[in-house]
Amino acid sequence: MKTKFSFESNILLAIIFIITAVGSTGYFAYKSMTDIINAVRKEARPDEKLILLKEIILDISEAESSVKTYTITNNKIYLGPFYQSALHIQYKFEHLKELSKNERRQKFVVDSLNRLVETKFAVLKEMNILQENRQGKYVYGQANIEKQLALTRRDKEVMDQIRTLLKKIEDFESDIILRKSADAEKKADQANSFIIVIITSISILLLVLAFLIMRYIKKGRHYNSELRKAKIEVEKMALAKEAFFTRMSHEIRTPIHAMLGFTQQLLKSAPGTEQKQQIGIIKKSAEHLLTIANEILDLSKLEAGKMTIEEISFIPKELITDVFLMLQQEAESKHLKYTLLIDENLPHVLKGDPLRLKQILLNILSNALKFTQKGEVQLEVLSSRGDEKSICLTIKIKDTGIGIANNRLNEIFNEFEQAETHTSRKFGGTGLGLSISKKLCELLNGSIEIESEEGRGTLVILSIPYSIGEIIPDGKNEDLALEFEKLKNKSILIADDNEYNRQLLKVILKNSGIQYDEAVDGKMVIELHEKNDYDLILMDLVMPELGGIKATEMIRHMQNKKKSKVPVILLTAAASEEMMGKAKAAGITDFLNKPFKENDLYKLLINIFEKASVNTKKKDPEISFNGEKARDRYNLNPLLRMSGNDKVFVSEMTEIFIRTTQEGIKEIKNAVASKNWDTVADVAHRIASPARHIEAGDLLKLIKQIEDDSRDARNTENISECVARLEQEAQELISLMEKEIALINK
Amino acid sequence: MKNKNQIKVAILEDSEYFNKLMQKRILNYSEMLTYDLHKEFKIKINSYLTAQDCVHKIEADTHLVFADFFLEDKITAWDLLKDIQEKCPKCKIVIMSQNKNIGHLLNLVDDHTVTFIYKDDDAFVKGYRVLYDIARRI
């Protein structure tokens, strides 16, 4: 910076100096040239004094000539020029004296000349008088002749003196001209010298300036070249850092997964209580290490700009509630007040990246819980409309924890920063979470703000824009005949590194009587699939160590033909088209997008097993009533599904449904008769839920109408008619159900 | 299976249909708990159709109560909280409802022993998580 300033100053000074020098030179040259030109112009003009002198000479000659002519002709008429010349000469001398008044010596000479000329004219006048005295006589007397000769001699002497003086004046004027010429020449020489000096100086300065500029450019080029080299170096280092982090994270995660896998196996082998506790500690430590490795990997991905953002529809309320519930246990273990407030105007479906939102929320909320020992942690979700198609999702996470000092607020988003140096020792963590969350927020075009007071608590505000997504069909209205028999005793391998996702799948599968094993990464999938025979693998797309696609590729290349052909369903939050292409190429059987509904999974499983089975062509008998299919009136699948196809249970439940519905209708009838509308509404409400559960749409519609009408005691005149229709609908339904139960029990 | 860890669960649901449905669901959880926690678990369920029955008969060593919010005769599970807690002070109470506002109401209660579960498609997973957390501490 200093060098740059100095160089610029030097250049500026040099330029100012050159401009001043050029200006001065120009001015001086102009002045000199003007003087010279004026001098030349002046010298080139005829000298007025000399002209006057010449004219005086001419006048004298004229006068002499006039006198001579008169002398010869004796005619006075020829004396006219004489008198005129005398008069002219007088005027001219006056002028001449005026011109010479400033030059003392010349003035003296002019005065002398004037006197001589006067003498001359006096002599000539005497000559004229002498002539007049001749009076026409041709012969002079001796005295006249002598007088004439004396006058002539006197005239000659005067004339000689006049000539001498004229010569003096001419010489004097020539001297002046010569002197002025010499002066002009001197000035011209001086001007030339000055111009040469200035031009030389300017040239030297320009050369210095050019040298400085060249040196600067050269230096600049050198610096640029160094900078380019440094940039390449930095980029190389960044790449190396990223590669290192990625490799390191994977390297760390590999043994961690092995630890997790084996601790799980050890726990399964049911060791003693003490060993279990120790293994449990190892497992927890491994899980903690895994979190750190994942955070480092995320950060390196974010810094390298390799974190991709998906655009899929998701249900925000479910996602936020899931996160809230995932951490509920921690809040309860600290006896914290733990609340979730969700804006009722929050759109049902949003479009964006649910995984990243979940990651941010989990991080902020777990931080709030981690740093709060007493009081409360509140998660509040607000939605403000942007336009018709978008909203701004604002999530406020408020805690009454240790808070952050004001001077540390700006630093906590820095990598590896925590509010205080002892924080990481006391509470653990890498200090990467907030940095990752902030970067993720920015990637989602959102923002994250923190308000905090040390010792009082912290408020984190997330604001993320989302477009409103399309309604995800829940499949309830689809005419889906779920054939749970085909699922029973199937063996499925669940592969997902997320414990919550695995748990969700386990609960769903368990209800259908499906046997399952779990794997937390692709490597474990391969190991387990080699040891066991699975009918299907539910494979997460993104898993540590070995992702879903790579694991599928390895399965497809297994020696054992049967194992290599196992159906694989890829579970993905949001696979890009490119990823889907890769997955298909790897041999994925089908896809299931997260978040998925129980029915979606069943539908897919049944379809796959149906295709795989050659002996399942036998169709279940179709139950109908007056030409209407039972499936159109109700659906026992939810019961079959949740009971793991327990027919006895389904039969018992159907019986309860029939009995409670019939009893309910009877109670409604009695209450209608006694116009006890509150009871009518309460009983209708009670029998509505089971009807909803078995998807008995028509029956439910009638029950709800009775409940609504009687709740406000309005349209009570129609209630009796409605109850009659309800009774008839229930009868038809019950008849169909009894037939179906009979068939199921067969 | 000797020395099985027993978890006592109470169900308070005035609909006989859902009461039975919940029993079935919760019984299914025992195998999952065993698998997840590597311990043998036996879930003992006491189910009640009325609030009065529940308050009178609930066992003091019950670990967990699943209660529907709206009960018959205009009684709500909210009204029973104090009575249940008196009878079994250590039990965790899960109140379930299809009305979201109940959740907001319950959030106002500064009581970590009470949890709200919104009855949606994932309610059974959430229920399992509560049970899992209790089982983990046994």
Interface residues (C-beta under 8 A of the other chain):
Chain A: L267 K268 A270 K276 E318 T321 D322 L325 Q328 Q329 A331 E332 H335 L336 K337 Y338 T339 L340 L341 I342 E344 E376 D474 Q503 L504 K506 V507 K510 N511 K597 E598 L639 M642 S643 G644 D646 F649 E652 M653 I656 F657 R659 T660 D682 H685 R686 S689 P690 H693
Chain B: D14 S15 E16 Y17 F18 K20 L21 K24 R25 N28 E31 M32 Y35 D36 H38 F70 E72 K74 K100 G103 H104 N107 L108 D110 H112 T115 Y118 D120 D121 D122 F124 V125 K126 Y128 R129 Y132 D133
